[in-house]
Amino acid sequence: MHKLSIALALGLSCALPVHAQSPAELLVSINSGVTQTQGVAMVLASQALAQKAAVRVLLCSDGGQLAVKDKESAVLKPMNKSPKELLQGLMKAGAKVEVCALFLPNADLKPTDLIEGIGVAKPADVAAYFLQPNVKTLSY
């Protein structure tokens, strides 16, 4: 009887689903040059960080201008911060920020033109990242 109980317990433990909670991850892709669109992307990414999600931001096309040192962006109400300031806050809070691989060569810029801490994404790495089952994506 003892062996039957052990076998039954082992069988049930293998049959029951495991609900391990994997940490939430968020990939935010910003292509828009519209200030309010950039702002909402930053606000939602900040909220995700505050809720303990890992956040990765990919800046492409007009959105890539947020990564350029000498480019300014307009201030948004009610927080009185620009999307660029919000992006820098995300970075300080631990978000990974990159420009897409096509941005620099098509904007006639170099990596040294980017804000310190912003890298250049490798397409294979980004694709592998967003294909992970625990990664949610937002695109603006």
C-alpha positions in Angstrom: 0.0 0.0 0.0 2.9 2.4 0.8 4.4 1.8 -2.6 1.1 2.5 -4.3 0.7 5.8 -2.4 4.1 6.9 -3.4 3.5 6.0 -7.0 0.1 7.7 -7.0 1.6 10.9 -5.5 4.4 10.9 -8.0 2.0 10.4 -10.9 -0.3 13.2 -9.7 2.6 15.6 -9.2 3.7 15.0 -12.8 0.2 15.5 -14.1 -0.5 18.8 -12.4 0.5 21.9 -14.2 3.2 24.1 -12.7 2.2 27.7 -12.5 5.6 29.3 -12.1 5.3 33.0 -12.4 7.9 34.3 -14.9 8.7 37.9 -14.5 6.8 40.2 -16.9 8.9 41.8 -19.6 7.8 44.6 -22.0 9.3 45.7 -25.3 8.2 49.2 -26.3 8.9 50.1 -29.9 8.6 53.8 -30.7 8.6 54.9 -34.3 6.5 58.0 -34.1 7.9 61.5 -33.9 4.6 62.8 -32.4 5.3 64.2 -29.0 2.1 62.9 -27.3 2.5 59.5 -28.8 6.1 59.3 -27.5 4.9 60.6 -24.1 2.2 58.0 -23.7 4.7 55.2 -24.6 7.1 56.5 -21.9 4.3 56.8 -19.3 3.1 53.3 -19.9 6.7 51.9 -19.8 7.3 53.8 -16.6 4.2 52.3 -15.1 5.3 48.8 -16.1 8.7 49.4 -14.5 6.9 50.6 -11.3 5.0 47.3 -11.4 8.3 45.3 -11.5 8.3 44.5 -15.2 11.6 44.5 -17.1 11.4 47.2 -19.8 13.2 47.4 -23.1 12.7 50.3 -25.4 13.5 50.2 -29.1 13.7 53.6 -30.9 13.3 53.6 -34.7 12.6 56.1 -37.5 11.4 59.4 -36.1 11.3 57.9 -32.6 15.1 57.5 -32.8 15.5 61.2 -32.5 14.7 60.8 -28.8 18.1 59.1 -28.5 20.1 61.9 -30.1 22.1 64.1 -27.7 21.4 67.5 -29.2 17.8 67.0 -30.2 15.1 68.5 -27.9 11.5 67.4 -27.5 8.5 69.4 -26.4 7.3 69.4 -22.8 4.0 67.7 -22.1 1.4 68.5 -19.5 0.5 67.7 -16.8 3.9 66.3 -15.8 5.8 69.1 -17.4 8.4 66.8 -18.9 9.4 66.0 -22.4 9.4 62.4 -23.8 13.3 62.7 -23.8 13.3 63.5 -20.1 10.8 60.6 -19.5 13.1 58.3 -21.5 16.1 59.3 -19.4 14.0 58.6 -16.3 13.3 55.1 -17.6 17.0 54.5 -18.2 17.8 55.6 -14.6 15.1 53.2 -13.3 16.7 50.3 -15.2 15.1 50.2 -18.7 17.3 49.0 -21.5 17.1 51.5 -24.4 18.4 51.0 -28.0 18.0 52.5 -31.4 17.2 50.1 -34.2 20.0 49.0 -36.5 18.7 51.1 -39.4 18.4 54.4 -37.5 22.0 55.6 -37.3 23.1 55.0 -40.9 19.9 56.4 -42.3 20.0 59.5 -40.1 23.7 60.1 -40.9 24.6 59.7 -37.3 27.2 57.7 -35.3 26.9 55.9 -31.9 28.7 58.9 -30.3 25.7 61.1 -31.3 23.5 59.1 -28.9 22.7 59.8 -25.2 25.1 57.9 -23.0 23.7 54.5 -22.2 21.7 54.0 -25.4 22.9 51.2 -27.6 22.3 50.0 -31.1 20.1 47.0 -31.3 21.0 43.8 -33.1 18.0 42.6 -35.1 18.6 38.9 -34.2 18.7 39.8 -30.5 15.5 41.9 -30.7 13.7 39.2 -32.6 14.8 36.5 -30.1 13.7 38.7 -27.2 10.2 39.5 -28.5 9.6 35.9 -29.4 9.9 34.9 -25.7 6.5 33.9 -24.3 6.7 36.2 -21.3 7.5 39.4 -23.4 4.6 41.7 -24.2 5.1 44.2 -27.0 3.7 47.7 -27.5 4.4 49.7 -30.7 3.9 53.4 -31.1 
